[in-house]
Amino acid sequence: MIENYFPILVVLIVAAGFAFTSLILTHLIGPRVPNAIKMMPYESGVDQVGETRIRFSIRFFLIALLFIIFDIEIVFLYPWAVVFRDFLSEGSFIFFEMVVFLAILAFGYVFVWKKGALEWE
């Protein structure tokens, strides 16, 4: 059984060895000419003006989190839709299971909506 995983282990060792060797050789052989211009912060060719740390509204993160949660719902719906017809002959358990899942998600959506988390001020 373990011999089936040996080629994967070899590939991982070769990849890690290549990365490690590249880093070491770059550090040993690479040119080092530090100056003030190279040590400056650089962002898209634009010189830094003012404070570099910008405060984001917490609503931005809340909307992003809600998007991820409801996006994962779709990830669970695709496999269910693919196997739905195969399991229909065994009863309607798979259908009611998904109805319960969607009801929980709908409850969560209504809760978030009523709390006003989806409204941007």
N, C-alpha and C positions, 0 to 999 in steps of 0.2 A: 504494500500500500504506500509506504513512504517513498519508494522508488518512482512513483508517479509524479511526485512533487520535486524531484531532484532537478529537472530542467528549469523550473521556476526559480529555485534557489540559485542555480548557476547564473541565470539572467540578472537576478537581484544583486548578486555579488559583483558581476561584471559592471553593471550600471553604477553601483556605489563606488567601485574602484575607479571607474572613469571620472565620476564627479569629484572624488577626493583627489585624484591625480591632477585633474585640471585646475582645481583650486590651489593646490600646493605649487604647481609649476607657474601659474599666473603670479602668485605671491613672490616666488623666488626670481623669476626671469623678467617680470613686467617692469616697465620704466616707472620711476618715481620722481616726478618734478613738481612738488607742491608749490603753489603760489596763491595769492589772494583771490584771483578770479576763479580758480578751481575749487576753492574752499567755500565759495558763496553758495547759498541756496539757489536752486534753479528750478523754474517751473514754466515749461512751455515757452522759453525764450523771453519771458517777461520779468523785469526786475521786481523784486519784492517791494510792495508799498503798504505800509501800515502793519497791522497785526496779522499774522499768518493763521492763527487759530480763529475760526469763525464758529459762532454758536448757532446750532441748528435748533429749531423748534422741536419739542418732544413729540408733537403731532406727526412730524415727518417719520419718526421711528415707529410710532404707533400704526400709521397707515402702512408702512413697509411690513411690519409684523403681521398685520391683518391680511395683507395681500399674500404673504407666504403661507399663512395658515389656510386660507381659502384656496390657494393654488395647489396645496398638497391634497385637497379634496379631489381635485381632478386626477391626481396620480392614483388615488384609490378607486376612482370610478372607471378608469380604462380597463384594468384587469377584470373587474366585475362584469363590465359589458361584454368582454370577450368570452368569458366562460358562462354567461347567463343562460344561453340556450342549451348548453351541455348539461347543466344541473337542473333544468326545468323539469325533466322527466322524473327526478327524485322528489319532487314536491315543490312547494312555493316558499320554502324556508329561506332560500337565497334572496328572493324578492323582498320578503319582510325584513330580512337582515339589513338590506340596503335602504329600505324605507326608514328604519330606525336610525341608521347612520345619517341619512339626509335630514331627518327631523331634528337630530341633535345639532347638526350644522345650521339648519334654519333657525333654531332657537338661539344659537350663538350669534347669528347675523342680526336677528331682531333685537337681541340684548345690546349689541354694540351700536346698532342704529338708534335705539331709544336712549342710550347713554350719551349720544352726540359725538361719538368718536370718529364718525365719518365726515363730520362738518369741519371745514377748514375756516379758521377765523382770520 
